[in-house]
Amino acid sequence: MATGPNKIRLSTNPTDDAIAALQIGDIVYLDGTIYTAREGVYMRVIEDGVDLPLDLPAVSAANFHCSPAATQHDDGSFVLGAVTATASFRFSKWIGRWLAASGAKLIIGKGGMSPEDYRDHFVPNGAIYLTTVGYGTGALLGRGVKQVRELHWKKELGLAQAMWVIEVENFGPFIVESDAAGNSLFERENAKIAAKLEAAYEGTKPAVLKRFGETDDRKDEMI
């Protein structure tokens, strides 16, 4: 009898054994401290050579690709509602150097990164990718936020690109998209779908309108 995917509570500073035990498709909830870092932070640290403003990975080994729906009051206090993931593939050019510089073990975002990124960069650094969807889950994820601990580079990068340090508990759900061996859930499932795509269209007429105005080749179907 099927029991569904494993549900796991995972520290934001996971041990190597905890990382190795994760399987693609597992559902993960996080406890500890996460930080947001995306292109603004990556460029500042990797390209401009600016020192990290906190001790990574001691403070956290979990990098969330996110723009929090948050504000900071004049007295320094924060109001944080939703935390909505942004697409990670856009950060591929920096990810190998970032993993090495930050010691991150968990990269969290939406849409995943390429299988080549997992095998070339994540695996050598002992890291995995956790995925969620961008729209509709921000408020749900927000329930797992305990408090904003710190905010770095607000003036230099603005609220969306700044480095937010956030304490979380039972923060999720996230899906294990890449595991310690570099296997990809998206790659595996897309291969299954692609193998049956012709059968799904068998007997139907060609599309009247070309897809995206460029092609009506069914092999170009977006999955």
C-alpha positions in Angstrom: 0.0 0.0 0.0 1.4 3.4 -1.0 2.2 5.7 1.9 3.2 8.8 0.0 6.4 10.8 0.2 8.6 10.9 3.3 8.0 14.0 5.5 11.2 15.2 7.2 12.1 17.9 9.7 15.5 19.2 8.7 17.9 21.6 10.4 19.0 24.7 8.4 22.5 23.5 9.3 22.1 19.9 8.2 24.7 17.2 8.8 26.3 15.4 5.9 24.4 12.2 7.0 21.1 14.1 7.0 21.8 15.4 3.5 22.7 11.9 2.2 19.5 10.4 3.6 17.3 12.7 1.6 15.6 11.3 -1.5 14.2 13.2 -4.5 10.5 13.8 -3.8 10.8 13.9 0.0 8.8 16.7 1.7 11.0 18.8 3.9 10.2 21.3 6.7 13.0 23.4 8.0 14.0 24.5 11.5 16.6 27.1 12.4 17.8 30.2 10.5 17.6 30.9 6.8 18.9 33.8 4.8 17.9 35.3 1.4 20.6 35.8 -1.2 20.0 36.3 -4.9 21.7 38.1 -7.8 22.3 41.4 -5.9 24.1 39.5 -3.0 25.9 37.2 -5.4 27.3 40.0 -7.5 28.3 42.0 -4.4 30.2 39.1 -2.9 31.5 37.1 -5.9 32.1 39.8 -8.5 32.8 42.9 -6.3 34.7 40.9 -3.6 32.8 42.4 -0.6 33.0 40.4 2.6 30.0 38.5 3.8 28.1 40.5 6.5 27.6 37.4 8.6 29.4 34.2 9.5 28.4 31.6 6.9 27.7 28.7 7.2 27.9 28.9 11.0 24.7 31.1 11.2 22.9 29.2 8.5 23.6 26.8 5.6 20.2 27.5 4.0 20.0 30.1 1.2 16.4 31.0 0.1 16.0 32.6 -3.3 13.3 34.9 -2.2 12.0 38.5 -2.0 10.2 38.7 1.4 7.0 40.8 1.6 8.5 42.7 4.5 9.1 46.2 5.7 11.3 47.7 8.3 10.0 50.5 10.5 12.0 53.5 11.6 12.5 52.0 15.0 14.2 49.0 13.4 11.4 46.5 13.9 10.1 44.4 11.0 6.8 43.3 9.6 7.0 40.2 7.5 4.0 38.5 5.9 4.6 36.3 2.9 7.9 34.9 1.7 7.6 34.0 -2.0 10.2 32.0 -3.8 11.8 33.3 -7.0 13.1 31.3 -10.0 16.6 29.9 -9.3 17.7 29.1 -12.8 18.6 32.8 -13.2 21.4 32.5 -10.7 23.2 29.6 -12.4 26.2 31.6 -13.4 27.1 32.3 -9.8 25.9 29.2 -8.0 29.2 27.2 -8.0 31.2 30.1 -6.6 28.5 30.9 -4.1 28.3 27.4 -2.7 32.1 27.5 -2.3 32.1 30.9 -0.7 29.1 30.5 1.6 29.3 26.8 2.6 25.5 26.6 1.8 24.1 23.0 1.9 20.5 23.9 1.1 19.5 26.1 -1.9 15.7 26.9 -1.8 13.7 28.4 -4.6 11.2 27.6 -7.3 11.7 25.9 -10.7 14.9 24.2 -9.8 18.3 24.6 -11.5 19.8 22.5 -14.3 20.9 18.9 -13.8 24.4 20.1 -14.9 24.4 22.6 -12.0 23.5 19.8 -9.6 26.2 17.5 -10.8 28.9 20.1 -11.4 28.4 22.4 -8.4 26.0 21.0 -5.8 27.4 17.5 -5.5 31.1 18.6 -5.0 29.9 21.0 -2.3 27.6 18.6 -0.6 24.5 20.7 -1.3 21.0 19.9 -2.5 18.1 21.9 -3.9 14.7 22.3 -2.3 11.8 23.5 -4.5 8.5 25.1 -4.0 6.1 27.0 -6.2 6.2 30.8 -6.4 2.7 32.1 -6.3 0.1 31.0 -3.8 2.4 29.5 -1.1 4.0 32.8 0.2 1.5 33.2 3.0 1.7 29.5 3.8 5.5 29.7 4.1 5.1 32.8 6.2 3.5 30.8 8.9 6.8 29.2 9.6 8.6 32.5 10.1 9.3 33.2 13.8 11.1 36.5 13.4 13.4 38.6 11.3 16.8 38.4 12.9 18.9 40.7 10.8 18.8 42.7 7.6 22.0 43.4 5.6 22.7 45.7 2.7 19.3 47.3 2.6 20.8 50.7 1.5 23.0 49.2 -1.1 20.6 46.7 -2.6 17.1 47.7 -1.6 14.6 45.6 0.3 14.0 42.9 -2.4 17.7 42.2 -3.0 19.0 42.7 0.5 20.1 39.9 2.7 17.4 38.9 5.2 18.2 36.6 8.1 15.1 34.9 9.3 14.4 32.4 12.1 12.0 29.7 11.1 10.2 26.7 12.6 8.4 24.0 10.7 9.0 26.1 7.6 7.7 24.5 4.4 6.6 22.4 2.7 9.5 22.1 0.3 10.3 19.2 -2.1 13.7 17.6 -2.6 14.4 18.4 -6.2 18.1 17.3 -6.2 19.7 14.8 -3.9 23.3 14.3 -2.7 24.1 12.3 -5.8 22.8 15.0 -8.2 19.7 13.2 -9.2 16.8 15.6 -10.3 13.1 15.0 -9.6 12.2 17.3 -12.5 14.6 15.6 -14.9 13.2 12.2 -13.9 9.5 13.1 -14.2 9.9 15.1 -17.4 11.6 12.1 -19.1 8.6 10.0 -18.2 6.2 12.6 -19.6 8.2 13.2 -22.7 8.3 9.4 -23.5 4.5 9.4 -23.7 3.9 12.7 -25.3 3.4 11.4 -28.9 0.8 8.8 -27.5 -1.1 11.6 -25.8 -1.5 13.4 -29.1 -2.2 10.3 -31.2 -5.1 10.7 -33.5 -5.5 14.4 -33.0 -5.2 17.0 -35.8 -2.3 19.4 -36.0 -2.7 22.7 -34.1 -4.4 25.5 -36.0 -2.3 28.1 -34.3 1.4 27.7 -34.0 2.6 27.4 -30.4 4.1 30.8 -29.3 3.8 31.8 -33.0 6.8 29.7 -33.9 6.1 26.0 -33.9 3.4 23.4 -33.8 5.9 20.5 -33.2 4.4 18.6 -30.3 7.9 17.7 -29.1 8.3 21.4 -28.2 5.5 21.1 -25.6 6.3 22.9 -22.4 6.2 20.6 -19.3 
